[in-house]
């Protein structure tokens, strides 16, 4: 979580199961989550670009 109210999470299918990755965001401490669109270049799992700022848990 970036603060007590704002946070992001990523997910996707388990290994060996088809499906798409996803990114979700909360602005109310996790009560509600909104799925965000994937970046245009992202067709599957990718790491951050060298200049990107990333968070991991």
C-alpha positions as CSV (number, residue, x, y, z in Angstrom):
1,X,0.0,0.0,0.0
2,X,1.3,3.5,-0.8
3,X,-0.8,4.9,2.1
4,X,-3.5,3.7,4.4
5,X,-6.0,4.3,1.6
6,X,-4.2,3.9,-1.8
7,X,-2.7,0.6,-3.0
8,X,-2.2,-1.6,-6.0
9,X,-2.1,-5.3,-6.6
10,X,-1.3,-7.5,-9.6
11,X,-2.4,-11.0,-10.3
12,X,-3.0,-13.5,-13.0
13,X,-3.5,-17.2,-13.7
14,X,-1.7,-19.9,-11.9
15,X,1.2,-21.6,-13.7
16,X,-0.2,-23.9,-16.4
17,X,-3.6,-22.2,-16.5
18,X,-4.6,-19.9,-19.3
19,X,-5.7,-16.4,-18.5
20,X,-4.6,-12.8,-18.4
21,X,-2.6,-10.8,-15.9
22,X,-4.4,-7.9,-14.2
23,X,-3.7,-4.8,-12.1
24,X,-6.1,-3.5,-9.5
25,X,-6.2,-0.3,-7.4
26,X,-7.9,0.7,-4.2
27,X,-8.5,4.3,-3.0
28,X,-10.4,3.4,0.2
29,X,-8.2,1.1,2.1
30,X,-9.1,-2.1,0.2
31,X,-12.9,-1.9,0.6
32,X,-13.2,-1.7,-3.2
33,X,-10.8,-2.5,-6.0
34,X,-10.9,-1.2,-9.5
35,X,-9.3,-3.2,-12.4
36,X,-7.0,-1.0,-14.4
37,X,-6.2,-1.4,-18.1
38,X,-2.8,-3.1,-18.8
39,X,-0.2,-0.9,-20.5
40,X,-0.4,-1.2,-24.3
41,X,2.9,-3.0,-24.7
42,X,2.0,-5.6,-22.1
43,X,0.7,-8.8,-23.6
44,X,1.9,-11.0,-20.8
45,X,4.2,-11.0,-17.8
46,X,7.0,-8.6,-18.1
47,X,9.5,-7.0,-15.8
48,X,9.7,-3.2,-15.3
49,X,11.8,-1.2,-17.7
50,X,15.2,-0.1,-16.4
51,X,13.9,3.5,-15.9
52,X,10.6,2.4,-14.3
53,X,9.9,2.7,-10.6
54,X,8.4,-0.4,-9.2
55,X,7.1,-1.8,-5.9
56,X,7.1,-5.4,-4.9
57,X,5.8,-7.4,-2.0
